[in-house]
Amino acid sequence: MVLRWGWLLLLLELQPFLLRFQPACFMSIYVGNVPFTAEKEDIQELFAYYGAVARVSLPLDRDTGRKRGFAFVDMVNEVDEQSAIDDLQDVEWMGRAIRVRKAEPRGGSPSGGRDRPRRGERPTPIEQHGPGNPDDTP
């Protein structure tokens, strides 16, 4: 009997860790125009009304460390997810009208979904036009 409780306690302790490696089974929601004062717990509480929330992600700016003004919410049930999206779209929350929609997968391109080349990948003027100045023609 003690051994069973030990395994149960171990699984409960590992649950947050295991959830990180199984994102495909959850439904992801994009929440835009999130107030900069909002915390993960606030967003969790807002969406928990509609069903089980698996994870909340509140991205930070790499340079400043400040919140970027949007969040991702992973819900366990697709019906709960759609209900939350329908009910919370354009609702004023903490003084701002939030935008809620199904999250789209990230772009699969190596540039992170951008169409323009990165700084180190841009052609130099010589590569673009060839050697010499085009205005120097006789």
TAJONOR-V992170 format. One line per field, one symbol per residue. ss: DSSP state (~ for helix, > for strand, _ for the rest). psi: psi as a letter, one per 20 degrees, with the letter a starting at -180 (. if undefined). burial: + if it has 9 or more other C-alpha atoms within 8 Angstrom, else -. A space follows every 50 residues. Layout:
ss=???
psi=???
burial=???
This chain:
ss=_~~~~~~~~~~~~~~~~~~~__~~~_>>>>>>_______~~~~~~~~~__ __>>>>>__>______>__>>>>>>__~~~~~~~~~~~___>>__>>_>> >>________________~~~___~~~~~____~~~__
psi=ghhghggghgghhighghhhjlihiqpppporkpqiiqrghggggghhhi apphqppnqqpgghjqqijrrpppqhphghghgggghipkqppkjqoqpp rpqqqqqjqijkiqhqqrgiiqqrhhhgirqrpiijq.
burial=------------------+------++++++++++--+-+--++--++-+ ++++-+-+-++-----+++++++++++--++-+++--++-+----+++++ +-----------+------------+------------
